Amino acid sequence: MTQPLDARWAVLWIHEAARVVAENRARLIELDRAIGDADHGENMDRGFSAAVAKLDAGEAPGTPAAVLKQVAMTLMSTVGGAAGPLYGTAFLRAATFLGDAEEIDAAAAAGMIGAARDGIVARGKAESGDKTMVDAWTPATDAAATATQSGANASEVLAAAAAAARDGAVATEPLIARKGRASYLGERSAGHRDPGAESTALILQVAAETAGGRVA
């Protein structure tokens, strides 16, 4: 049973994202150890734990955008490396797109994903095929738009985005990195999944699961 994509849903999404990131902390560290600084899992865990603590400590935000903006500010201030600015920008752009809407419909869900992707591209200067989180966000954006055009509801739009992000993360494995620290490895970066694309897939998966009512 789907639930309204309102502020309560947005808070639940971030709680579940924090839980899933914590569960996958070691895996994200290992993925990053192969082609980066081995700190992605630790940084993401710290950032989302802080975001949850911030949400729980204050008055509940009244709109999805207010939730995402608070998360963005927390991630930017607590997450080290590239992930903080990139994810912070993604959530901030998503919040800006949503504006004052109290509930997210299908078109807004797709637009939110696209705005987040555009923020990451603008901040990181990466494009599809560079072996970065963009390789998960771009197929998610495209799938969300297609689902919306096909008449899907908001929950189904997020499910389509999540499935595409998962496929996109897997598809980074054979790529040769052209951006970030992994690019220093050249051809040796091939054969490893990008940790940012993997964390993107995890976060979008719980967005879909909470929207679909599979997490209460």
C-alpha positions in Angstrom: 0.0 0.0 0.0 1.5 3.3 -1.1 1.6 6.3 1.2 1.4 10.0 0.5 4.9 11.4 -0.4 4.7 14.2 2.2 7.0 15.4 4.9 6.5 12.3 7.0 7.5 10.1 4.1 10.6 12.3 3.5 11.7 11.8 7.1 11.1 8.1 6.9 13.1 8.0 3.7 16.1 9.6 5.4 15.8 7.3 8.4 15.8 4.3 6.2 18.7 5.7 4.1 20.7 6.1 7.2 19.9 2.5 8.3 20.8 1.0 4.9 24.0 3.1 4.6 25.1 1.9 8.0 24.4 -1.7 7.0 26.4 -1.3 3.9 29.2 0.8 5.4 31.8 -1.9 5.2 30.9 -2.7 1.6 31.1 0.9 0.5 34.5 1.2 2.2 35.7 -1.8 0.3 34.4 -0.5 -3.0 36.2 2.8 -2.3 39.4 1.1 -1.2 39.8 -0.5 -4.6 39.6 2.8 -6.5 39.5 5.7 -4.0 40.3 6.7 -0.5 38.4 3.9 1.3 36.4 6.5 3.2 33.0 6.6 1.3 31.3 4.2 3.6 32.5 5.9 6.8 31.7 9.4 5.4 28.2 8.4 4.2 27.4 6.7 7.5 28.5 9.7 9.5 26.5 12.1 7.3 23.2 10.3 7.3 23.5 9.5 11.0 23.9 13.2 11.6 21.0 14.0 9.3 18.7 11.7 11.2 19.9 13.2 14.5 19.2 16.7 13.2 15.7 15.8 12.0 14.8 14.0 15.3 16.1 16.8 17.5 14.1 19.7 16.1 10.5 20.4 15.1 9.3 18.2 12.2 9.7 20.0 8.9 6.3 20.7 7.3 7.1 19.9 3.6 9.3 17.3 1.8 11.5 20.2 0.6 12.1 21.4 4.1 13.2 17.9 5.1 15.6 17.6 2.1 17.0 21.1 2.6 17.9 20.3 6.2 19.5 17.0 5.1 21.5 18.9 2.4 22.9 21.3 5.0 23.8 18.5 7.4 25.5 16.5 4.7 27.5 19.4 3.5 28.7 20.2 7.0 29.5 16.6 8.2 30.5 14.5 5.2 34.1 14.6 4.1 35.6 14.0 0.6 33.6 14.6 -2.5 30.4 12.9 -1.2 29.4 15.7 1.1 29.2 18.5 -1.5 27.8 16.2 -4.2 25.0 14.7 -2.1 24.4 18.0 -0.4 23.9 19.7 -3.7 21.7 16.9 -4.9 19.3 17.2 -1.9 19.4 21.0 -2.1 18.5 21.1 -5.8 15.7 18.5 -5.2 14.4 20.7 -2.3 14.5 23.8 -4.5 12.6 22.0 -7.3 9.9 20.8 -4.9 9.3 24.3 -3.4 6.4 24.6 -1.0 4.5 21.5 -2.2 3.1 19.5 0.7 2.9 16.3 -1.3 4.9 14.9 -4.2 3.0 13.7 -7.2 4.5 11.6 -10.1 5.7 14.6 -12.1 7.3 16.1 -9.0 9.0 12.8 -8.1 10.6 12.6 -11.5 11.5 16.3 -11.4 13.1 15.8 -8.0 15.3 13.0 -9.2 16.3 15.0 -12.3 17.1 18.1 -10.3 19.3 16.1 -7.9 21.1 14.7 -10.9 21.6 18.1 -12.5 23.0 19.4 -9.2 25.6 16.6 -9.1 26.6 17.2 -12.7 27.0 20.9 -12.1 29.0 20.4 -8.9 31.2 17.5 -10.0 31.5 18.3 -13.7 31.0 14.6 -14.5 28.9 13.0 -17.2 27.6 9.5 -18.0 30.4 7.1 -18.7 32.9 8.8 -16.3 32.4 6.0 -13.7 30.8 8.2 -11.0 27.5 8.5 -9.2 26.2 10.2 -12.3 26.1 6.8 -13.9 23.4 5.8 -11.5 21.6 9.2 -11.3 21.2 9.6 -15.1 19.5 6.3 -15.8 17.3 7.0 -12.7 16.4 10.4 -14.1 15.5 8.9 -17.5 13.5 6.0 -16.1 11.6 8.4 -13.8 10.7 10.6 -16.7 9.6 7.6 -18.9 7.5 6.2 -16.0 5.8 9.6 -15.6 4.9 9.8 -19.2 3.5 6.3 -19.1 1.0 7.3 -16.4 2.8 5.8 -13.4 2.0 7.1 -9.9 4.7 8.7 -7.7 5.6 5.5 -5.9 6.0 3.7 -9.3 8.2 6.5 -10.6 10.5 6.1 -7.7 10.6 2.3 -8.1 11.5 2.8 -11.8 14.3 5.2 -10.8 15.6 2.9 -8.2 15.8 -0.1 -10.6 17.6 2.0 -13.2 20.0 3.3 -10.6 20.8 -0.3 -9.5 21.5 -1.3 -13.1 23.6 1.9 -13.6 25.7 1.1 -10.6 26.4 -2.4 -11.8 27.3 -1.0 -15.2 30.1 1.1 -13.8 32.2 -2.0 -13.1 33.8 -2.4 -16.6 34.2 1.4 -17.1 37.6 3.2 -16.9 37.3 6.2 -14.6 37.6 9.6 -16.1 36.8 11.7 -13.0 37.8 11.8 -9.4 40.5 9.9 -7.6 39.7 6.7 -9.5 40.8 8.4 -12.7 44.4 8.3 -11.5 44.3 4.5 -11.8 43.5 4.6 -15.5 42.7 1.2 -16.9 43.2 -0.4 -13.4 40.0 1.2 -12.4 38.1 -1.2 -14.6 36.5 -4.2 -12.9 35.4 -2.3 -9.8 32.0 -0.8 -9.1 31.9 2.9 -8.3 31.1 3.5 -4.6 29.1 6.6 -5.3 26.9 4.9 -7.8 26.4 2.1 -5.3 25.4 4.4 -2.5 23.1 6.2 -4.9 21.4 2.9 -5.8 20.9 2.2 -2.1 19.4 5.6 -1.3 17.0 5.5 -4.2 16.0 2.0 -3.4 14.8 3.0 0.1 13.1 6.0 -1.4 11.0 3.6 -3.5 10.5 1.1 -0.6 9.2 3.7 1.8 7.0 5.3 -0.9 5.6 1.8 -1.7 4.7 1.2 1.9 7.1 -1.6 2.3 8.7 0.2 5.2 6.5 1.7 7.9 
